[in-house]
């Protein structure tokens, strides 16, 4: 591999940006395609497909064989709210090989005893998110019902290119949330990025069922065609 290609791969990995290394099987020629350039690439459709799956593989296009080496950041979920739903989400996310970060300044809720195997940040979301960052391989989920905690996280998520943004609450609650976000300067198209009601409609009632519905919607969004942020 060319050293300049290797350097770019390492740089993109550190920045949590995806790349696909395209190798022509017959000639051995290689080229690196960054995530931002995939849409304009001659192999855009198979590149996007392999990237959604997060897997490397062989393809054939017009009689030419290529091997696509996919380098994709590990997907993660950033949650505001150390609540019963996030407690149920934690072991499910681990089973799905999704990193989970839980943010909640309320130290009575954000305890290691309640979240023994999760990354737990007992901080205000604007402080925590400013440090850890949000990117196109991050899903953001707001679960507290408390605007002081959820809104700063939602605002940061809507300003980022998170692949999923979801918020718990009834239609009435979400209506008030929309009013606050509009007052904060977000337009309707941007606010519509929020999945609300959150999760797939499976008739979920218990915290565990709601957690399952949320994770299913996140996986569906991750593996399906991406919606570009407004």
ABEGO torsion letter per residue (X at the ends): XBAAAAAAAAAAAAAGBBBBBBBBAAAGBBBBBBAAAAAABAAAAAAAAAAAAGBBEBBBBGGBBBBBBBBBBBBBBBBBEBBAAAAAAAAAAAAAGBBBBBBBABAAABBAAABAABBBBBBBAAAAAAAAEBBAABBBBBAAGBAAAAAAAAAAAAABABABBBBBEBAAAAAAAAAAAAAAGBBAAAAAABBOBBEBBAGBABAAAAAAAAAAAAAAAAABBBBBBX
